Amino acid sequence: MPKPHQTARAVALQALIQVEQGFGYSNIVLDHSLEDIGLNRRDKALAAAIFYGVLEKRLTLDYYIVRCLSSPGRKPDPMALEAIRCGAYQILYMDRVPDSAAVNETVQAVKSAGRAQLAGFVNGVLRGLVRKKGQIELPGGDSLKALSVRFSVPEDLIKLWTEGYGRRATVQILDSLSEKPELFIRVNRARCTAEELEASLKESGVKMCSLQHPQYAAVLENCGAPQGLEQFKKGMFHVQDLSAQLVCRALDPRPGETICDCCAAPGGKAFTLAQEVGTEGRIYAFDLHEKRVGLIKEGAARLGLDNIYARVGDATDVLEGVIQADKVLCDVPCSGFGVIKRKPEIRYKNLESLQDLPKLQYNILQNASRYVRPGGLLLYSTCTLNPAENSAVAKRFLQENNGFEPMTIDIGLRRVIEEPENMLTMMPFAEASDGFFVAGFRKKTG
């Protein structure tokens, strides 16, 4: 953990090292790094900009950096390389930061990390980049290598998307990754109307823009950390990305229904579903880990949702207390390639390490089907763009389960790829906030 009174660059550097060493998702690591750090709001924003910028542009930065090394084939010390990336991002992408400040402050960050012996090397490479940056050109064309360098996405992931969704959609996905993600919320209509929340937020200096679809969705602007707002603490809203809200819309929750959310933590979808089924309905929300179940309970209490029953449960095994539900949601663990805008480090995942995911996802879906009443609905969803985790799992389920039939998904989004009507791939460039997938199944009555 960074120590109080460190500079913005030092905080960004140490947080990047933690992500590189696998200590957590970027947003969680940065939030913890900025807690009680003694930085003012401006410096916190600078630390966040460098941190996320380096994660987003890593491959592009490395393309520049390797051309400034005296021995390009020799990989620098990990701390030195991360520091050089920090400085390079400022030099190449932050116009308001003077090159001299980018170099000198990055060198100081290395020293404050206790690695003064690397300072000379970092200084030399960054000064070389300042001299050469105007002479280095990124590769043109649409080869995998060129696209990888320009968009900072590994070639194997670009190939996966191209084979699964076609070249045009892939380029649109890549283009969307550089867009700043919006902050979406869900109005808690049990506590307030959208108009009341908007007026209250305005008094706090936060702008709220309601969306027409889905109902009760909105975007916050000029917000900062939403958890610090009084309106959040009072349970007037919860944070939920637009695509996640559309998953709930696809399940079509109705007042009085019983719904089982098999992989519910941290609880966003359970909260939305609970508001839709009302006080006469109930939501069974399960997660494998007791700590994460605690997050669901805390959120439900803050929002005043007494119809959520959060429990520890393995989604591949017996879920205690659920007999049969009107609807079952399987929002399974996945590779997360649809939410790269929000967690940029996900793009660098090793695809080979994800080969067992479809088996786990199918097992969860198969197990969850036991809890659907005759005539009830089963919804499978992921936040990834990977046909092996999406359409392949959904097709296998229909092939191996004669007791279910396809359920048409129609939530008002245009389809950008050809797929069966019971499946929908939400693309981050086409009316959705992130890349999600849903597939619907209805349990036969006969």
C-alpha positions in Angstrom: 0.0 0.0 0.0 1.3 3.5 -0.8 2.2 5.7 2.2 0.6 9.0 2.9 1.9 12.2 1.3 3.4 10.4 -1.7 3.1 12.1 -5.1 0.5 11.3 -7.7 3.2 9.6 -9.9 4.4 7.4 -7.0 0.8 6.3 -6.2 0.1 5.4 -9.8 3.4 3.5 -10.2 2.9 1.4 -7.1 -0.7 0.7 -8.0 0.4 -0.5 -11.4 2.9 -2.8 -9.9 0.2 -4.3 -7.7 -2.0 -4.9 -10.8 0.9 -6.4 -12.7 1.6 -8.8 -9.8 -2.0 -9.9 -9.7 -3.2 -8.3 -6.5 -6.7 -7.4 -7.8 -8.7 -5.6 -10.5 -7.6 -2.2 -11.4 -10.5 -0.2 -10.0 -10.2 -2.0 -6.6 -6.4 -1.6 -6.5 -6.6 2.1 -7.3 -9.4 2.8 -4.8 -7.3 1.2 -2.0 -4.2 3.1 -3.1 -5.9 6.4 -2.9 -7.5 5.9 0.5 -6.0 8.1 3.2 -3.2 9.0 0.9 -3.1 12.8 1.6 -3.4 13.8 -2.0 -5.8 16.6 -3.0 -8.5 16.0 -5.6 -6.4 17.3 -8.5 -3.5 14.9 -7.7 -5.8 12.0 -7.2 -7.2 12.7 -10.7 -3.7 12.8 -12.1 -2.8 9.5 -10.4 -5.9 7.9 -11.8 -5.3 9.3 -15.3 -1.7 7.9 -15.4 -2.8 4.6 -13.9 -5.6 3.9 -16.3 -3.8 5.4 -19.2 -0.8 3.1 -18.8 -3.1 0.0 -18.5 -5.1 1.0 -21.6 -2.0 1.9 -23.7 0.5 -0.7 -22.5 1.3 -2.3 -25.9 1.4 1.0 -27.7 3.7 2.5 -25.0 6.0 -0.6 -25.3 6.2 0.0 -29.0 7.6 3.4 -28.4 9.8 2.4 -25.5 11.6 -0.5 -27.2 12.7 2.0 -29.9 14.4 4.1 -27.2 16.4 1.2 -25.5 20.1 0.8 -26.2 19.5 -3.0 -26.1 16.0 -3.5 -27.5 16.1 -7.3 -27.0 16.8 -7.1 -23.3 13.7 -6.6 -21.1 14.2 -4.0 -18.4 13.6 -4.6 -14.7 9.8 -4.8 -14.1 9.8 -1.7 -11.8 11.9 0.2 -14.3 9.6 -0.8 -17.2 6.4 0.2 -15.3 8.0 3.5 -14.4 9.0 4.2 -18.0 5.5 3.4 -19.1 4.2 6.0 -16.6 6.6 8.6 -17.9 5.9 7.7 -21.6 2.2 8.0 -21.2 2.6 11.5 -19.9 5.0 12.4 -22.7 2.9 11.0 -25.5 -0.7 11.5 -24.3 -0.9 14.2 -21.6 -0.4 17.5 -23.4 -0.8 19.6 -20.2 2.2 17.8 -18.6 5.6 19.3 -19.6 8.0 16.7 -20.8 10.5 17.8 -18.2 8.0 17.2 -15.4 7.0 13.9 -16.8 10.7 12.8 -16.8 11.8 14.3 -13.5 8.7 13.3 -11.4 8.8 9.8 -12.7 12.4 9.5 -11.7 11.5 10.7 -8.2 8.7 8.1 -8.1 11.2 5.4 -8.7 13.4 6.7 -5.9 10.5 7.0 -3.5 9.8 3.3 -4.2 13.2 2.5 -2.8 14.7 1.7 -6.2 17.1 4.6 -6.7 19.6 2.3 -8.6 17.1 2.3 -11.5 16.7 6.1 -11.6 19.5 6.7 -14.1 18.2 4.1 -16.5 14.6 5.4 -16.3 15.8 8.9 -16.8 17.9 8.0 -19.9 15.1 6.1 -21.7 12.5 8.8 -21.0 14.8 11.6 -22.3 15.5 9.5 -25.3 11.7 9.3 -25.9 11.4 13.0 -25.6 13.9 13.4 -28.4 12.6 10.6 -30.7 8.8 10.8 -30.2 8.2 12.8 -33.3 10.2 10.4 -35.5 8.4 7.2 -34.3 5.4 6.2 -36.4 2.8 3.6 -35.4 2.3 0.8 -37.9 -0.5 1.4 -40.5 -2.8 -1.1 -42.2 -5.2 -3.6 -40.7 -2.8 -6.6 -40.0 -3.2 -8.2 -36.5 0.2 -6.7 -35.5 -0.7 -3.2 -36.6 -4.1 -3.3 -34.9 -2.6 -4.7 -31.8 0.0 -1.8 -31.5 -2.5 0.9 -32.4 -5.3 -0.2 -30.1 -3.1 -1.9 -27.4 -5.0 -5.2 -27.6 -3.1 -8.5 -27.9 -3.2 -10.1 -31.3 -4.8 -13.3 -30.1 -7.8 -11.4 -28.7 -8.2 -9.4 -31.9 -8.1 -12.7 -33.8 -10.7 -14.2 -31.5 -13.1 -11.3 -32.1 -12.5 -11.3 -35.9 -13.3 -15.0 -36.2 -16.3 -14.7 -33.9 -17.8 -11.4 -35.0 -16.2 -10.4 -38.3 -13.6 -7.7 -39.1 -16.0 -4.7 -39.2 -17.5 -5.4 -35.8 -14.0 -6.1 -34.4 -12.7 -2.7 -35.5 -15.8 -1.1 -33.9 -15.1 -2.9 -30.7 -11.5 -1.7 -30.7 -12.6 1.9 -31.4 -15.0 1.8 -28.5 -12.3 0.8 -26.0 -10.8 4.3 -26.0 -14.1 5.9 -25.0 -14.4 7.1 -21.4 -17.0 4.8 -19.7 -20.1 6.6 -18.4 -21.3 6.2 -14.9 -24.7 4.5 -15.0 -27.1 4.2 -12.1 -30.4 2.7 -11.3 -33.0 4.9 -9.5 -34.4 3.1 -6.4 -38.1 3.8 -7.0 -38.9 2.4 -3.5 -37.2 5.4 -2.1 -37.8 8.2 -4.6 -38.8 9.2 -8.1 -36.3 9.9 -10.8 -37.3 13.6 -10.7 -36.7 13.7 -6.9 -33.3 12.1 -7.2 -32.3 14.4 -10.1 -33.3 17.5 -8.0 -31.5 16.2 -5.0 -28.3 15.4 -6.9 -28.4 18.9 -8.5 -28.2 20.4 -5.1 -25.0 18.4 -4.6 -23.5 19.6 -7.8 -24.1 16.4 -9.7 -25.9 16.3 -13.0 -28.2 13.3 -13.7 -29.5 12.5 -17.1 -32.4 10.0 -17.2 -32.5 7.4 -20.0 -35.7 6.5 -21.9 -34.7 2.9 -22.0 -34.6 1.0 -19.7 -36.9 2.8 -17.3 -35.2 4.1 -14.1 -31.7 4.1 -15.7 -29.7 7.3 -15.6 -26.2 8.7 -16.2 -24.3 10.8 -13.6 -21.9 13.6 -14.6 -19.5 15.6 -12.5 -19.8 13.0 -9.8 -16.5 11.6 -8.6 -16.9 8.6 -6.3 -20.7 8.0 -6.1 -20.4 6.1 -2.8 -19.6 9.4 -1.1 -22.9 11.0 -2.1 -25.6 11.4 0.5 -28.1 10.2 -2.0 -26.2 6.9 -2.3 -25.9 6.5 1.4 -29.7 7.1 1.7 -30.3 4.3 -0.8 -31.9 6.5 -3.5 -29.9 4.7 -6.2 -27.3 2.0 -6.9 -24.6 1.9 -9.4 -25.2 -0.4 -12.3 -23.9 -0.4 -15.9 -26.5 0.0 -18.6 -25.8 -3.5 -20.1 -26.3 -5.1 -16.7 -29.7 -3.3 -16.4 -30.6 -4.6 -19.9 -29.8 -8.2 -18.7 -32.4 -7.6 -16.0 -34.8 -6.3 -18.6 -34.3 -9.5 -20.7 -35.5 -11.6 -17.7 -38.7 -9.5 -17.7 -39.3 -9.5 -13.9 -43.0 -9.1 -12.9 -44.5 -8.0 -9.6 -44.9 -10.9 -7.1 -42.5 -13.3 -8.9 -39.9 -15.5 -7.2 -36.5 -15.2 -8.9 -33.2 -17.0 -8.2 -30.0 -15.2 -9.0 -27.3 -17.9 -8.9 -24.1 -15.8 -9.0 -25.4 -12.6 -7.5 -22.5 -10.7 -5.8 -21.9 -7.9 -5.5 -25.7 -7.7 -6.0 -26.5 -5.1 -8.7 -28.8 -7.3 -10.7 -30.5 -8.7 -7.6 -31.2 -5.1 -6.4 -32.8 -4.2 -9.7 -34.9 -7.4 -9.9 -36.0 -6.9 -6.3 -37.4 -3.5 -7.1 -39.3 -4.9 -10.1 -40.9 -7.9 -8.3 -41.9 -5.6 -5.4 -42.8 -6.5 -1.8 -44.9 -9.4 -2.8 -42.0 -11.0 -4.7 -38.7 -12.4 -3.5 -35.2 -12.7 -4.8 -32.9 -15.6 -3.8 -29.4 -14.3 -4.2 -26.5 -16.7 -4.0 -22.7 -16.4 -4.0 -19.9 -18.9 -3.3 -18.1 -16.7 -0.7 -19.6 -15.5 2.6 -17.8 -12.1 2.3 -19.4 -11.4 -1.0 -22.8 -12.4 0.3 -22.2 -9.8 2.9 -21.9 -7.2 0.2 -25.3 -8.2 -1.1 -26.8 -7.9 2.3 -25.3 -4.5 2.9 -26.5 -3.2 -0.4 -30.0 -4.5 0.2 -30.2 -2.9 3.6 -29.0 0.4 2.3 -31.6 0.3 -0.5 -34.4 -0.9 1.9 -35.0 -4.1 -0.1 -36.4 -6.6 2.4 -37.3 -9.1 -0.4 -33.8 -10.2 -1.0 -32.6 -13.5 0.6 -28.8 -13.5 0.3 -27.2 -16.9 1.0 -23.9 -18.7 0.6 -24.3 -21.3 -2.2 -22.2 -23.0 -4.9 -24.0 -22.5 -8.2 -22.7 -25.8 -9.5 -24.3 -27.7 -6.6 -27.5 -27.7 -4.5 -28.8 -24.2 -3.6 -30.4 -24.5 -0.3 -33.9 -23.1 0.3 -35.0 -22.7 -3.4 -37.7 -25.1 -4.5 -38.8 -23.7 -7.9 -38.6 -20.2 -9.2 -40.6 -18.3 -11.8 -37.3 -17.2 -13.3 -33.7 -18.0 -12.8 -30.7 -15.8 -13.7 -27.3 -17.3 -14.4 -24.8 -14.4 -14.6 -21.8 -16.7 -14.7 -18.1 -16.0 -14.0 -16.4 -15.2 -17.3 -13.3 -13.7 -19.0 -14.8 -10.2 -18.9 -13.7 -9.1 -22.4 -16.9 -7.0 -22.6 -15.9 -4.7 -19.8 -12.4 -3.8 -20.9 -13.3 -0.1 -20.9 -13.9 -0.3 -17.1 -11.1 -2.8 -16.3 -8.5 -2.2 -19.0 -6.0 -4.8 -17.7 -8.5 -7.6 -18.7 -7.4 -7.3 -22.4 -4.0 -8.8 -21.5 -5.4 -12.1 -20.1 -3.8 -15.3 -21.4 -6.5 -16.9 -23.5 -5.1 -20.4 -22.8 -5.8 -19.8 -19.1 -9.5 -19.4 -19.9 -10.1 -22.7 -21.7 -11.9 -24.3 -18.7 -14.4 -21.5 -18.3 -17.0 -22.8 -20.7 -17.2 -26.1 -18.8 -17.8 -24.3 -15.5 -20.3 -22.0 -17.1 -22.2 -24.9 -18.6 -22.2 -26.7 -15.3 -23.7 -23.6 -13.6 -26.4 -23.3 -16.3 -27.2 -27.0 -16.1 -27.5 -26.9 -12.3 -29.6 -23.7 -12.3 -32.1 -25.3 -14.7 -33.3 -27.5 -11.8 -34.8 -24.6 -10.1 -37.1 -23.3 -12.9 -40.7 -24.1 -12.6 -42.6 -25.5 -15.6 -43.3 -22.6 -17.9 -40.7 -20.5 -16.2 -37.7 -18.7 -17.7 -34.0 -19.4 -17.5 -31.6 -16.6 -18.5 -27.8 -17.2 -19.1 -25.6 -14.1 -19.2 -22.0 -13.0 -19.3 -20.1 -9.8 -19.5 -17.7 -11.1 -22.2 -17.3 -11.1 -25.9 -16.2 -14.7 -26.6 -18.4 -17.1 -28.6 -16.9 -20.1 -26.7 -18.3 -18.7 -23.4 -21.5 -17.3 -25.0 -23.3 -18.9 -28.0 -21.5 -22.2 -27.7 -22.6 -22.7 -24.1 -26.2 -21.7 -25.0 -26.4 -24.0 -28.0 -25.0 -26.9 -26.0 -27.6 -26.4 -23.3 -30.5 -26.6 -25.8 -29.0 -29.7 -27.5 -28.7 -31.5 -24.2 -31.9 -30.4 -22.4 -35.1 -31.4 -24.2 -37.1 -30.0 -21.4 -36.3 -26.4 -22.5 -37.1 -24.5 -25.6 -35.6 -21.2 -26.9 -37.0 -18.0 -25.4 -36.9 -15.0 -27.8 -34.8 -12.0 -26.5 -36.3 -8.7 -27.5 -35.2 -5.7 -25.3 -35.3 -3.0 -28.0 -31.6 -3.3 -29.1 -30.6 -3.7 -32.7 -28.7 -6.8 -33.5 -25.2 -6.3 -35.0 -24.4 -10.0 -35.6 -26.4 -12.9 -36.9 -27.5 -15.1 -34.1 -30.6 -17.1 -33.0 -33.5 -15.0 -31.6 -33.0 -16.5 -28.1 -29.5 -15.0 -28.0 -28.4 -11.4 -28.0 -24.8 -10.1 -28.1 -24.7 -6.6 -26.8 -21.9 -4.6 -28.3 -20.2 -1.6 -26.6 -20.6 0.4 -29.8 -24.3 -0.3 -30.4 -26.6 1.2 -27.7 -25.1 -0.8 -24.8 -22.5 0.4 -22.4 -20.4 -2.8 -22.5 -20.1 -6.1 -24.2 -22.6 -8.5 -22.7 -24.4 -11.7 -23.9 -27.7 -13.1 -22.9 -29.5 -16.3 -23.9 -33.1 -17.2 -22.9 -34.7 -20.6 -22.3 -38.3 -21.5 -21.3 -39.0 -24.7 -19.4 -41.6 -26.8 -21.2 -44.9 -27.5 -19.3 -45.5 -30.9 -20.8 
